[in-house]
Amino acid sequence: MLTLAATALAEVKVAEAFSSHMVLQREKPVSVWGVADAGEKVKVSFGKQTLSTTADKGGLWRVTLKAMPASNRPQAMTISGRKNKIRLTDVLVGEVWLASGQSNMEYSMNNHPRYRKPQKGDADYQLKAWREANNPDIRVLYVKPDLNSDVLPTDGWQRVDSTSLKPVSAAAYFFARMLQDSLQVPVGFISSSWGGTRIEEWIPDGKTPGRRPMFEHLIRPLTGYALRGFLWYQGEANLLDLGETDVYTEKQEHLVDVWRGLWEDADLPFYYVQISPYLYSIRREDIVQKTWIDLPRFWTAQAEAMRQKNTGMVVTTDIPDVLNDIHPPYKWIVGERLCRWALNHTYGFSHVECQGPTLKGVNREGDKVILEFDHCDGGLVTSDGKQPDWFWANTRNHGSFRKEDATIDGNKIILHIPESLAHPVIRFGYDETAQPNLRNKEGLPAAPFEYKLQ
């Protein structure tokens, strides 16, 4: 509301987040707000509900509709004052998600020409999905990357088609498409991201010196718009610009806490993407030089952020085609994996696996080190049918790491490490170039890790 001009107005106005074609969040109270002359009486009607309020001394007004069930029947919302009436049409009730981050979330449906085409499968998969999009039960609110507007920079909610989707986050759209197909209710998603931005710029109290925060222009005007949860794809800039690793855990947790606080819901789901393998160490133009191990350490920081409740992380070690491309093209895979988290954890689809194999425990039996994994019902597999790769180990007796042969035994990996080598440190996929072949039967990749055996 602070982004709306609080000066005397001749007519009632509603915030830019509300427009024709919007989706309102089902099963939650829905706030609607705007500006008017101080003391102006404002009436909001939607469905069977009619609410009245009075604009405060600053000209701000707000009403809250009672929770409603999902409906794909187009309805109208009216907002009226003494001098005018606003009529918003084609309004649905369903599920709403906010997608944000930097360039891999911003990566648009029209497949910007600077990005490489996929080398595996159908190279035009995303292009076809963009051109063929026409589901009237999916709507998008695209927030423009504009820091000069005094209000939310958007043209309003749109039905998805090849025109409205052109600038929109591909990962977010594929999330919404799978979610709508699974739930069979209307789905609205908000696409608000900006390439090259650090996480601090999306937090109101993190104004990095010399850089303008995205939060005030692209997120704050949305706070209070009822939604189900958040999608987040960011991190490359913090590693590239600052060389950050472990500190990123606390920064992401802070962002989650702040956003949940602003939406006044400490349980809002937050599902995010672990950044992909990339040759950070060969970059010479960066102020902070990286080594091959900085990315794995950053992965660890991202994984540790799952200790917050109602969070989940998508692993993407398998999606790059080339390791000098920081923008892997398979955004439909990212979106669908994000949706698996939502279906499993938010909507109760327990049969939908959302994680790849995750280290559960480690035991030692003589020369055998046994790694047990969960999220692999039916046993572990490899994507190429070969022996599991990217297992390495060292010990206090031998400082350097060596590649270890690994075999699958159900949901376990067996390594053969001499018992005389005490307290080995075991690494899996712990390299910026690592694209391990270990999977579960749903095809989801195992998460990288480092483990010290006591």
N, C-alpha and C positions, 0 to 999 in steps of 0.2 A: 504493500500500500504506500510505502514511503516513496516509491518511484513515480507515483501519480501526482500531477500538479495539484497543490492544495489551495489554489487561488479561487476566487469567486467565479462561478461558471453560470452561463445562461441555461445550460441543459444538464440533465443527468448523464453521466458517462459510466460505462462498465470497463473494468480492467482489460487490457489487451489479451490476457490469457483466456478470455471468454469470447466465443464467436459462434456463428452458425457452423454446423458440421462437427461440433466438439463432442467428446465423450466425457461423461461425468462418472466418477468412481462409484461403483455399486457397493452396497452394504456398509457405507460409511457416511457420516454427516458431510455435507458438501457446502463449503463456504463460497459465497459470491460477493464481490466487492467492487467498489468504484469510487467516483467523486461526484460532488454536486455542490450547490451553494450551501454554506453553513446553515443548518436548521431546516434544510429541504427534506420533506417527507418522500421516501422512496419505497416503492412496492415492487416485489419480485414474485413472479408466478411461474411455476413449472409443475406440470401434471396436476395433481390434486392439491398441491401446496401453494399457498399464497402467504407471503411474509412481508411485514412492513417494518421500517426503521427510519431513523432521522440522521441526516449527516451531521457529524460533530463540528466543533468550532473550526477545525481545519478543513472541513469540506469532505471528510472521508466517511464512507458508509459501508456496512457489511451485514449480510444476513447468512444464516446457516440452515440449509435444507436438511430435513431428516433423511436418514439412510433409505436408499431405494434398491429394489431388486434390479437385476440386469434386464435390459430391454433393447431390442434392435428395431423397435417401432419409432420412427422419427417423430419427435415432439418439438414444441416451441417453448422458448423461455421469453418472458416479457419483463422488462425493467422500465418502470415508469415513474415520472415525477410530475410536477405541475405543468411543465411546458413541453414535455416530449415523452415518447415511448420508444423503447428499443425492442425490436423483435428478433430473436435469434432462432433460426429454424434448423430442422434436420439434426436435432440433438439426440444422442443415444446415451444409454447407461451401461457401463461395463467395467473393463479393467484399464487402468491408466498407469504407465511407467515413464519415468524420466531417465533418458540416456545422455551421458555426458563424458567428457574426457578430452584427449588431444587428437592427433591426426588419424590414428587408427580407428577411433570412434567416429571422427568427422568424415572419414573415407566414404564418399557418396555413392548413391545408387547408379549414377550415370557413368561410373568407372572412369574417373578423371584420366586423361591421356598420359599423365606422367607416371601412372602406376602400371606395373607389368601385368600382363594377362596370366592366368593360371596355366601351368604346364601339365597338370594332371587332370584327367577327366575332361569335361566339356569346358573349353576355354571361354565360351560365351554364356555360361550358366547365369551369371549375375545380370548380364545384358538382357537376356531373355526374360528373367524375372522382373526386371524393371519395365520392360516394354509391355509385358502381359499383365501387370498388376491392375486389378479392377475390383477388389473385394470391397463392397460398400460397408462392411462391418469393421473395417480397419481405417482409422483416421490418424493424421499426423499434425502436430504443431511444430513447425520448423522455426527455430530461433536463429536469426541471421547473425553472423559474426560481426557485430557492429557495436562499437563502444561509444558512439557519439549520440545515440538516441537517449532521450530522457525517459522513455518508456520501453517496455519490452519490444525489441526489434523483430517483429513478426508480421506476416500477412494473415495470421489467424489459422484456425483449424481447417484442414482440407481432407477430402476423400482421397484415398491413395489411387494414383494413376501415374502414367509415365511423366506427366507434367509436374504434379505435386511432389513426386519422389525424387526428381532430378538432383536436388542438392542435399538430400536427406541421408543420414547415417545408414549405411548398408547393414551393419551388424544389428542395429536397432530394428530395422524393418524386418529382417529375417527372424529376429526374436518375436516380433509382433505377429508375423505370419504364422509361425508354428504355434504360438500361444492361442491365437484365434481359432486355428484349426483344431486344437486340442480341447479347448473349453467351449467352443461354439457360442460365445458371447461376444459383443463388440469389444474391440481393443483399441485404445488410443495410446499413442506414444509421443513423447516430447523429445525432439532432437536438438540438443543444445551443447555444442562442443566447439573447440578451437585448436587447430594444429599448433604444435610446438610449445604448448603451455605447460607450466609446472603445476603441481598439485596445490601449491600455496595460493595460486591465483584464483582458485575455486573455493577459497575459504575466506570469510569476511575479515578475520583478524590475521590473515597471512599476507599482507601487501609487501611482496618482494620489492626491495628498493629499486627504483628506476623502471618498474614494470607495472602496468595497469591491471588490476585484478579483473578476472572475468566474472566473478561472483556477482558484483553489484549490478552489472548490466544484463547478464544472461541467466542468472539463477534467482537472485533475490525477488524480482517481480513475479516469480512463479510460486514463491513460498506460500503455503496455505492452499494451493490448488490440490484438492484431494487426489491422492494416488495410492497405488499399491506398493511401489518400491522403486529402487534406483538401480541403474546399470552403469558401470564405470569401466573405462578402458583408457588407461593413462599410466605413465611411469617413465617412458623413454626420455623425456626432457629432464627429469630429475637425475637420471643416470648420466645422460650426455652432458648437461650443463654443469652439474654440481658433483658428479662422481659419487652420488649417494648410494648407500647399500642399506645397512641395518636401520638407519634412522627413518627410512621410508615407512616402516611399520607404524610408528607413532604418528606420522603425518597423516597416513590414510585413516587410522583410527580416529584421529581428531576431526578430519573431514566428515566421517560418518556420524560422529557424535553431534557435530554442529548442525549438519543437515537434518538429522532426526529431531534435534531440538527445535529447529525452526519450523518443522512440520508438526511439532508437538506430538510425536509418536516415537517412542524409544525402541519400538519393535519393527520399524520399517525394514524390509529386506534390502540388502545391498549386495549385489552380485557383480563380480568384477573379473577382468581378464589378466592373466599373467602374461607379461610381454614375451615376445618370441625370440628364438635364437637369432643373433645378429653379430657381425664382426665389429664390436665396439673397439677392440684393441688396435685395429689398423688405422683408426681415424687419427690424423695428425693436426687437424684444424681446431680440435677441441682445446679449451683452456686447461681442463682437467683430463690428463691422459689416463686411459683405462687399460687393464690387463685382461687376460682371458677369464679370470676368476671373478671379476666384478659383477658380471651379469648373473652368474649363479648365486652370488651373495644377495643380489637384488631379488632374485626369485625366492630365496629363503625369507627375505623381509616381507615379500608379498604373501607368501604362504602363511607366515606367522600371524598376519592380520585376520586370518580366519578364526582366531580365538575370540573375536567379537561375536556375539550372538547374531543369528539371522544373517550371516554372511556366507558367501561361497565363491570359489575361484575356479575359473576355466583355465585349463592347461593347454598351451598352444605350441609345444615343442615340435609337433609334426607338420605344421602348416607352411613354413617357408619353403619356397622352391630354391631360392638362392640366398646365401647368407650375407650378401651385401645390400639386401633390400629390406629396409626397416618397416615396410608396409606390405605384409603378406596379403595376397589377393583373395583368400578364401573366407570372405566375411560371412558367407552363409553358414559355414561351419561354426564360426565364433557365435553368431546369433543363435543357432540351434543349441549349442552347448550352454549358453546363458539360459535359454528357455528350459533346458533340462533341470537346471537348478531351481528355477521358479516352479516348474511342475511338481518336482519332488518335494521341495521344502516349503513352498508357499501354498500350493494347491492340493497337497496330499496325494499325489500320484506316486505312491511308494514303488510301483513297478517300473518307473522310469529311472534308470541309473543316471546319476548326474556327475559322478566322479570316475576318473580312471583309477587304476591300482594305486593304493596309498600305503606306505609302510606302516605296519601295525605293531611289529615287534621283532626282536633279533635274539636268537639263541645260538649257543656254541656247543657242539658235540665233537670233541677231539679236533680233527682237522677240518671239520665241517662248520661253516657259518650259515645258519638258516634264517633267511629273511622272510617273514610272514606278511602278507598283504591283505587288506580288505578291499571292498568294492570290486570284487572279481569273482562273482558267483559263476560256477562252472569252470573255474580255473583260469590261470594266466595263459596268454597266447602272445605271439609276436606278429607284427604286421606283414612280415615277409616270409614267415615259416622257418626262419633261421634261429640260431641260438641267441638268447638275449644278449644285447650289447650294452656298452657304456657303464659297466661295473668296474670300478677301480678301488684299490685299497693301499694303505701304507701302515706302518707301525712306528712305535717310538724307536725301535731298533733300526729301522730303515726309513729315512726321511722322505725319499721319493715315492711317488705313487706308481703302481703298476696295474696293467689291465688284468682283470680276473675272468676266468671262464665261468660262465653261469649256466645252470640247468634249471628247468621248470619241473616242479613237483606239485601239481594241483595249484594251490594258492600260495606256494612258497617258491623262493629262489634259493638254490644251493650254491654256495661258493666254497672252494677248497683253499683254505689258508692254513699253513702249518701252525699247530698249536703253540710252537715255540715262539711265534711272533705275537707278542702280547699286545692287547689293546689296539687292534687295528682301527683305523679310520676308513670307513667305507663310503664311497661316493657313487651315486648313480646319476648319470646325465649332468654331471657337475662341470660343465664347460660351455662357453658361449657358442660353440659350434655343435653342441650335442643335440641330436635328433634321434633318441632311442626308439627301438622297435617294440618295446614292451607295452602290451595293451590288456584290456579286459575284452570279453567277447562282444561287448557293445561297440568296440573300436575306439574307446577313449584311452588316451595315452597316460602312462604312469607319470606321477609328479617327480621332478628331480629332488634329490635330498643328499645330505651329508650326515653320517651317523658314526659316533665314536663308541666302539664296543668296550665296555668296562671289564 
